[in-house]
Amino acid sequence: IFGAVYIVVMMVTVTAFGTIPILYLTVPFFVGITCATVYMLFVMKVPKRGSVFILSVLIAILYLPASIPAVIYALLIGLVTEAVLAKDGYKSYKRIEMSFLAFANITVGPFLGILFAKDRFIDQCVEYYGQEYGSKLDALTPSWIILPLLGIAIIGGYIGIRIGRKILKKHFKKAGVI
């Protein structure tokens, strides 16, 4: 259930910001903010090794139409996140927060098309949003854009963690959920 909620929140955020080319580039930032609380609650309520990797597999399946590098990247992010959580991570707020900083980067996966097959990436955007959108996005996305996207994903994840910690403490801890 938590995985489904995470994916729904992620997709709503992507849809909300994906309709304007410049805002599409902010998706990793805003997904980090909107999904942090769900992720933290997920890890606390399902403290099982491999649970986060399963979530990354579900996201990788969503990335199949985008590109194979995006799928591989999502799976690697899942493995890295599991490695961060491996040592007492499911019980430690700090480890959960650190793991989300890694996991927040999963939304950069579809943008890897810019590095590996930019023409295909832009063609897919043109298919969904039209030629004008594709042209604007092409102009906004040099190959080095991946580095800032990784950076804003971490910043968004950090902000999301701060918000999530307050929400979890105020609402879920008092209610006895965590």
JOGIVEN-V540896 format. One record per run of one state. SS is the DSSP state (H for helix, E for strand, L for the rest). FROM is the first residue (numbers start at 1). LEN is the number of residues. If there is no record, write none. Layout:
ss=SS from=FROM len=LEN
ss=SS from=FROM len=LEN
This chain:
ss=L from=1 len=1
ss=H from=2 len=16
ss=L from=18 len=3
ss=H from=21 len=4
ss=L from=25 len=2
ss=H from=27 len=19
ss=L from=46 len=5
ss=H from=51 len=13
ss=L from=64 len=4
ss=H from=68 len=18
ss=L from=86 len=7
ss=H from=93 len=24
ss=L from=117 len=1
ss=H from=118 len=12
ss=L from=130 len=1
ss=H from=131 len=10
ss=L from=141 len=4
ss=H from=145 len=29
ss=L from=174 len=5
